C-alpha cells in the first residue's frame, strides 16, 4: 500500500534533498536517501525525492523511469507530469516532453512555467516560430526572458537576443549568475560564460546553474568547466562515482 504519512523515512529524505540543494555533501545525501528507501520502499514522497536526487546526479533515464512509475500511482498529479516533462527535456527527448506538456495543460492549464517548458521543448525540436509563440505566453518574467534569449539566438535574431540577455542580467543576474552562465554558453560565449560561472561558485551555495550539456554545448568539453565543477564536488566523474540505486516496488 502507498504510504504518505510523515515518518522517519520521509524526514531522512527531506533532509537529503535539503542538503543536496544547499551545497551539502552529495555522498551523505545519497546515504540518507538510501536509508529512507530501506525504511519505506513504497513511500511516494521518498521515491519522489529519490527521483529528484537522480536528476541531480545526471542519471536522467533512471529519473524518468521513476517518474513514470509515480504517475501510475497518481495519474492526475500535475507536479509529476511537470517533473517528467522537464527531465524528458533535459534528456533531449523533445517529443516526449511535448506530449507530457499536452497532458499537463489538460490537467492544470495554469500550472507554473508551463509555457516556458513548452517553448523550450519546441526550441529543442527546432520549431522556432512555435517556440517563440509559446515562450511569449509565459507569465513568469525570468523564465520568459531566459527562454527568449535562446530562441532569438537560435533564430539568428542577434539584436533581440542581446536585448533579452541584457534585460535578464540587469534584473536577475545578481541573484542567478549560474543561469547567466548557461545562457552565454548556449550562445557560444564560452569565456564569458566561465567568468559568470566563477561568479556563481563564489556567490551561490550551490551555484544555480543549468548544466544539461544538450543546452550548453561545448562548455561541457572545456577543462575549465570541469575544474569549476570539481571545486564544488559536482563534476561528471564525481557524480558518476556516487553509489545510489533505487529499486522500484513490484
C-alpha positions in Angstrom: 0.0 0.0 0.0 1.1 3.6 -0.7 2.4 5.3 2.4 2.3 9.1 2.6 2.1 9.9 6.3 5.1 11.7 7.7 7.6 9.3 9.3 11.2 8.7 9.9 11.9 7.8 6.3 10.4 11.0 5.0 12.4 13.0 7.4 15.6 11.4 6.1 14.6 12.0 2.5 13.6 15.7 3.2 17.0 16.3 4.8 18.8 14.6 2.0 17.1 16.9 -0.6 17.8 20.0 1.5 21.5 19.0 1.8 21.7 18.4 -2.0 20.0 21.7 -2.8 22.1 23.8 -0.4 25.6 22.8 -1.2 25.8 19.8 1.1 27.8 16.6 0.6 26.0 14.6 -2.1 27.5 11.3 -0.8 25.9 12.0 2.5 22.6 12.9 0.8 22.8 9.6 -1.1 23.3 7.7 2.1 20.3 9.3 3.8 18.1 8.7 0.8 19.2 5.1 0.6 18.4 4.6 4.3 14.9 6.2 3.7 14.2 3.8 0.8 15.2 0.8 3.0 12.8 2.0 5.8 9.9 2.8 3.4 10.4 1.4 -0.1 6.8 2.1 -1.0 6.7 5.6 0.3 5.6 8.0 -2.5 7.4 11.1 -1.1 10.6 9.2 -0.5 10.6 7.8 -4.0 9.8 11.3 -5.4 12.9 12.6 -3.6 15.0 9.8 -4.9 13.9 10.7 -8.5 14.9 14.3 -7.9 18.3 13.2 -6.5 19.0 11.0 -9.5 18.3 14.0 -11.7 20.9 16.0 -9.7 23.3 13.2 -10.4 22.5 13.4 -14.1 21.0 10.0 -14.3 18.1 11.0 -16.4 17.0 7.6 -17.7 16.6 6.3 -14.2 14.9 9.6 -13.1 12.4 9.3 -16.0 11.6 5.6 -15.2 10.8 6.5 -11.6 8.6 9.5 -12.5 6.7 7.3 -14.9 6.2 4.8 -12.1 4.9 7.6 -9.8 2.4 8.6 -12.4 1.0 5.0 -12.3 0.2 5.7 -8.7 -1.3 9.1 -9.2 -2.0 9.7 -12.9 -3.6 13.2 -12.3 -0.7 14.7 -10.3 0.4 17.8 -12.2 3.7 18.0 -10.3 4.8 14.6 -11.5 3.8 15.4 -15.1 5.8 18.6 -14.9 8.8 16.9 -13.4 8.6 14.2 -16.1 8.4 16.8 -18.9 11.4 18.8 -17.6 13.5 15.6 -17.4 12.5 14.5 -20.8 13.7 17.9 -22.0 17.0 17.6 -20.1 17.4 14.2 -21.7 16.9 15.6 -25.2 13.6 13.8 -25.7 11.6 16.8 -27.0 8.7 14.7 -28.5 8.1 13.0 -25.1 8.4 16.4 -23.3 5.8 18.0 -25.6 3.4 15.1 -25.2 3.7 15.3 -21.4 3.1 19.0 -21.5 0.0 18.5 -23.5 -1.3 16.2 -20.8 -0.3 18.8 -18.1 -2.2 21.5 -20.0 -5.4 19.4 -19.8 -4.9 18.6 -16.1 -3.7 22.0 -14.9 -3.7 24.7 -17.6 -2.4 27.4 -15.2 0.5 25.3 -13.9 3.6 27.3 -13.3 6.1 27.7 -16.1 4.1 25.5 -18.5 4.7 27.8 -21.4 8.4 28.1 -20.6 8.5 24.3 -20.7 6.6 24.0 -23.9 8.7 26.7 -25.6 11.9 25.1 -24.5 10.8 21.7 -25.9 9.8 23.3 -29.2 13.1 25.1 -29.3 14.9 21.8 -28.8 12.9 20.3 -31.6 13.8 23.2 -33.9 10.3 24.6 -34.2 11.4 28.1 -33.6 8.2 30.1 -34.5 6.1 27.9 -32.3 8.7 28.1 -29.6 8.6 31.8 -29.7 4.8 31.9 -29.6 4.8 29.6 -26.6 7.6 31.4 -24.7 5.9 34.8 -25.2 2.9 33.5 -23.3 5.0 32.6 -20.2 3.7 34.8 -17.4 6.8 34.4 -15.2 9.2 37.0 -16.4 12.5 35.5 -15.5 11.6 32.2 -17.2 10.2 34.1 -20.3 13.3 36.2 -20.7 15.6 33.2 -20.2 13.8 31.3 -23.0 13.7 34.3 -25.3 17.5 34.8 -25.1 17.9 31.2 -26.5 15.1 31.3 -29.0 16.2 34.6 -30.6 19.7 33.3 -30.7 18.7 30.1 -32.4 16.6 32.2 -34.9 19.5 34.4 -35.8 18.0 37.4 -34.2 21.2 38.6 -32.5 19.9 42.1 -31.6 16.8 40.7 -29.9 18.8 38.0 -28.1 21.3 40.6 -26.9 18.5 42.8 -25.6 16.8 40.0 -23.8 20.1 38.9 -22.3 20.9 42.4 -21.1 17.4 42.7 -19.5 17.9 39.3 -17.9 21.3 40.2 -16.5 20.0 43.6 -15.2 17.0 42.1 -13.4 18.2 38.6 -12.4 21.9 38.3 -12.9 22.9 39.3 -9.4 20.7 36.6 -7.9 21.3 33.9 -10.6 24.8 34.2 -12.1 24.8 30.5 -12.9 21.8 30.9 -15.2 23.5 33.8 -16.9 26.5 31.5 -17.4 24.2 28.9 -19.1 22.7 31.5 -21.4 26.1 32.6 -22.5 27.2 29.1 -23.1 24.2 28.4 -25.2 25.2 31.4 -27.3 28.7 30.1 -27.7 30.3 32.7 -25.5 32.4 30.3 -23.5 35.0 32.6 -21.9 32.3 35.0 -20.7 30.2 32.0 -19.5 33.1 30.7 -17.4 33.5 34.2 -15.8 29.9 34.1 -14.8 30.3 30.5 -13.6 33.2 31.6 -11.3 30.9 34.3 -10.0 28.2 31.7 -9.3 30.6 29.5 -7.4 31.7 32.5 -5.3 28.3 33.8 -4.6 25.8 30.9 -4.6 25.7 27.8 -2.5 25.4 25.7 -4.5 25.6 27.5 -7.9 22.2 27.8 -9.5 23.3 26.6 -12.9 21.7 24.7 -15.7 24.3 22.1 -16.7 22.5 19.9 -19.2 25.1 19.5 -21.9 22.3 19.5 -24.5 21.9 23.2 -23.8 25.4 24.5 -23.0 27.2 22.7 -25.8 30.9 23.0 -26.0 31.2 24.3 -22.4 30.8 20.7 -21.2 34.1 19.7 -23.0 36.0 22.7 -21.6 38.5 21.6 -18.9 37.9 24.9 -17.0 34.2 23.9 -16.7 35.2 20.5 -15.3 37.6 22.1 -12.8 35.0 24.5 -11.6 32.5 21.7 -11.1 35.2 19.7 -9.3 35.7 22.5 -6.9 32.1 22.1 -5.6 32.1 18.3 -5.8 29.8 18.1 -8.9 32.0 17.2 -11.9 30.6 14.4 -14.1 33.2 12.0 -12.7 32.3 12.9 -9.1 28.6 12.5 -9.7 29.1 9.2 -11.5 31.1 7.9 -8.6 28.2 8.3 -6.1 26.7 5.0 -5.2 22.9 5.4 -5.3 20.4 2.9 -6.5 16.6 2.8 -6.5 14.7 -0.5 -6.7 11.0 0.3 -7.6 8.3 -1.7 -5.8 6.9 -4.5 -7.9 
